[in-house]
């Protein structure tokens, strides 16, 4: 669960753009802190780093780094997994259409690593995390492409109590491989909480596990 793209998932340092103030979160499984996540940037110029160093038996320890960089109408993305699994994914998008994808090792490619099968109008993993992290309330629907699958993220319910907004979200793989082989989860429940117009917590639920991302 800790390698899902909404928390997990996600970099090399960007040159050029000035980032917004860095945001830091603890990654939790119950009372156990699994690691940390940091994020900065806005729009298509964003970066994130999740670091897991206390997963049960160390089975999922490692890092996921992701960077998105915009130049004119071109957006380039690089995602790097380092740990029990090593994987590099790069994506190039031109004017809203994915024009190039590279997945290393090649065995990790899926049918959706073929650019001809990727719908127009998708965002990369780092950009979608930024929609949540930089938002002030429940997000509008977005479609994410991570080089191996297409995912739709949408708000299904919203509750406001005082200065706290709680968003029930649907995370659904609409094309390509599910998450966490051999389980291949294609549908996840998510809850995002905004306190005083800032993201304070995200909970991801699947397979009987709840992983939380809590603002430091």
Secondary structure per residue as TSV (DSSP state, phi and psi in degrees):
chain	resnum	aa	ss	phi	psi
A	1	X	-	360.0	-30.1
A	2	X	T	-74.0	-8.0
A	3	X	T	-103.5	14.3
A	4	X	-	-64.2	148.6
A	5	X	T	-66.4	-23.1
A	6	X	T	-72.1	-16.2
A	7	X	T	-130.1	-25.4
A	8	X	T	-104.2	-119.9
A	9	X	-	17.9	116.1
A	10	X	-	-171.8	360.0
A	11	X	-	360.0	149.3
A	12	X	-	-93.1	156.9
A	13	X	-	-70.9	138.6
A	14	X	-	-81.2	146.3
A	15	X	S	-108.4	131.9
A	16	X	S	112.0	-77.4
A	17	X	S	-62.7	147.0
A	18	X	-	-91.5	123.4
A	19	X	-	-82.7	154.0
A	20	X	-	-70.2	168.4
A	21	X	-	-56.6	139.0
A	22	X	-	-65.3	143.1
A	23	X	E	-113.7	138.9
A	24	X	E	-127.2	141.0
A	25	X	E	-136.9	149.9
A	26	X	E	-93.7	139.0
A	27	X	E	-100.7	121.5
A	28	X	E	-125.6	143.8
A	29	X	E	-123.5	99.6
A	30	X	T	63.9	-127.5
A	31	X	T	-90.9	2.7
A	32	X	E	-96.4	123.8
A	33	X	E	-82.5	120.2
A	34	X	E	-85.4	-29.9
A	35	X	E	169.6	-155.4
A	36	X	E	-136.9	161.7
A	37	X	E	-137.9	134.9
A	38	X	E	-124.1	149.4
A	39	X	E	-147.9	143.4
A	40	X	E	-152.9	160.8
A	41	X	E	112.6	174.0
A	42	X	E	-140.7	155.8
A	43	X	T	58.5	-127.0
A	44	X	T	-94.9	-1.0
A	45	X	E	-105.9	84.0
A	46	X	E	-141.2	160.6
A	47	X	E	-147.8	149.8
A	48	X	E	-144.3	154.0
A	49	X	E	-141.2	119.5
A	50	X	E	-107.3	135.5
A	51	X	E	-127.3	117.1
A	52	X	E	-107.8	122.6
A	53	X	-	-136.9	11.4
A	54	X	-	-147.7	37.6
A	55	X	-	-77.3	154.7
A	56	X	G	-53.0	124.4
A	57	X	G	60.8	10.2
A	58	X	G	70.7	14.0
A	59	X	T	-66.8	-26.7
A	60	X	T	-116.1	15.1
A	61	X	-	-63.7	143.9
A	62	X	E	150.3	-166.8
A	63	X	E	-128.4	152.7
A	64	X	E	-129.9	121.1
A	65	X	E	-118.2	139.1
A	66	X	E	-142.0	137.9
A	67	X	E	-132.8	137.0
A	68	X	E	-123.3	134.4
A	69	X	E	-135.2	134.1
A	70	X	E	-111.6	140.0
A	71	X	E	-144.8	106.2
A	72	X	T	63.8	-127.9
A	73	X	T	-92.8	8.2
A	74	X	E	-106.7	132.1
A	75	X	E	-121.3	126.6
A	76	X	E	-113.4	145.0
A	77	X	E	-132.8	141.4
A	78	X	E	-135.5	124.1
A	79	X	E	-118.7	133.7
A	80	X	E	-132.3	120.1
A	81	X	E	-97.2	133.1
A	82	X	E	-136.5	123.0
A	83	X	E	159.4	-134.7
A	84	X	S	-63.7	-25.0
A	85	X	S	-122.5	130.0
A	86	X	-	-109.9	123.5
A	87	X	E	-151.3	137.2
A	88	X	E	-120.7	132.1
A	89	X	E	-130.8	126.8
A	90	X	E	-121.4	141.7
A	91	X	E	-135.6	136.9
A	92	X	E	-118.1	132.6
A	93	X	E	-124.5	130.7
A	94	X	E	-118.6	118.3
A	95	X	T	49.3	42.9
A	96	X	T	88.3	-2.9
A	97	X	E	-117.4	130.6
A	98	X	E	-70.0	125.4
A	99	X	E	-113.7	-13.6
A	100	X	E	-156.9	140.6
A	101	X	E	-140.2	137.2
A	102	X	E	-132.5	128.0
A	103	X	E	-124.2	123.6
A	104	X	E	-127.1	125.5
A	105	X	S	-73.8	157.1
A	106	X	G	-62.6	-26.2
A	107	X	G	-62.7	-19.0
A	108	X	G	-87.2	-1.2
A	109	X	-	-67.9	151.1
A	110	X	-	-125.0	-180.0
A	111	X	G	-58.2	-30.2
A	112	X	G	-82.8	2.7
A	113	X	G	-80.5	-3.0
A	114	X	S	-87.4	116.5
A	115	X	G	-61.0	-23.0
A	116	X	G	-67.3	-18.2
A	117	X	G	-100.5	0.8
A	118	X	S	-91.3	124.4
A	119	X	-	-68.2	155.0
A	120	X	T	-73.5	155.4
A	121	X	T	87.8	14.3
A	122	X	-	-84.4	158.8
A	123	X	B	-112.3	155.8
A	124	X	-	-84.3	173.5
A	125	X	H	-58.4	-44.7
A	126	X	H	-66.3	-39.2
A	127	X	H	-63.5	-42.3
A	128	X	H	-66.5	-40.2
A	129	X	H	-60.4	-37.8
A	130	X	H	-63.4	-33.3
A	131	X	H	-58.3	-42.9
A	132	X	H	-72.0	-49.9
A	133	X	H	-67.0	-34.9
A	134	X	T	-95.4	-2.0
A	135	X	-	-74.7	166.8
A	136	X	S	-118.0	-9.2
A	137	X	S	-159.7	-173.7
A	138	X	-	-57.0	136.3
A	139	X	-	-77.8	153.0
A	140	X	-	-71.6	160.6
A	141	X	-	-58.8	140.4
A	142	X	E	-135.7	155.8
A	143	X	E	-118.9	126.1
A	144	X	E	-109.9	142.4
A	145	X	E	-127.5	125.3
A	146	X	-	-114.4	13.7
A	147	X	S	96.2	-14.7
A	148	X	S	-131.2	-16.3
A	149	X	E	-159.1	163.0
A	150	X	E	-114.8	133.0
A	151	X	E	-128.2	139.2
A	152	X	E	-107.8	127.8
A	153	X	E	-115.1	124.8
A	154	X	E	-145.9	149.1
A	155	X	E	-79.7	129.5
A	156	X	E	-107.9	-21.4
A	157	X	E	-158.1	154.1
A	158	X	E	-143.0	136.3
A	159	X	E	-134.2	134.4
A	160	X	E	-119.2	124.4
A	161	X	E	-132.4	109.8
A	162	X	T	60.5	-125.8
A	163	X	T	-96.8	16.3
A	164	X	E	-112.0	127.9
A	165	X	E	-115.1	124.5
A	166	X	E	-110.1	125.1
A	167	X	E	-114.4	123.3
A	168	X	E	-89.0	126.1
A	169	X	E	-120.3	147.6
A	170	X	E	-106.9	126.4
A	171	X	E	-115.4	111.4
A	172	X	E	-132.4	122.9
A	173	X	E	-75.8	115.3
A	174	X	E	-97.0	-16.4
A	175	X	E	-159.7	140.2
A	176	X	E	97.9	-170.3
A	177	X	-	-76.4	143.6
A	178	X	-	-73.2	-176.5
A	179	X	B	-97.6	150.0
A	180	X	S	62.2	74.8
A	181	X	T	-59.9	138.2
A	182	X	T	-91.9	8.3
A	183	X	T	-73.4	-38.0
A	184	X	-	52.6	53.5
A	185	X	B	-61.7	128.3
A	186	X	-	-115.2	-3.4
A	187	X	E	-142.5	124.9
A	188	X	E	-127.3	145.6
A	189	X	E	-95.9	137.0
A	190	X	E	-134.1	146.5
A	191	X	E	-128.4	126.6
A	192	X	E	-115.3	131.8
A	193	X	E	-116.2	127.7
A	194	X	E	-112.3	125.9
A	195	X	E	-118.8	124.4
A	196	X	T	53.5	43.7
A	197	X	T	65.6	25.8
A	198	X	E	-135.0	141.7
A	199	X	E	-64.0	124.0
A	200	X	E	-112.0	-25.7
A	201	X	E	-162.5	145.0
A	202	X	E	-130.5	133.5
A	203	X	E	-118.6	129.8
A	204	X	E	-114.6	129.0
A	205	X	E	-125.2	131.9
A	206	X	E	-169.5	145.1
A	207	X	T	60.1	26.8
A	208	X	T	83.9	3.2
A	209	X	E	-111.7	143.8
A	210	X	E	-121.9	114.6
A	211	X	E	-105.9	130.7
A	212	X	E	-113.8	144.9
A	213	X	E	-116.2	114.2
A	214	X	E	-118.3	127.8
A	215	X	E	-61.7	134.8
A	216	X	-	-73.6	360.0
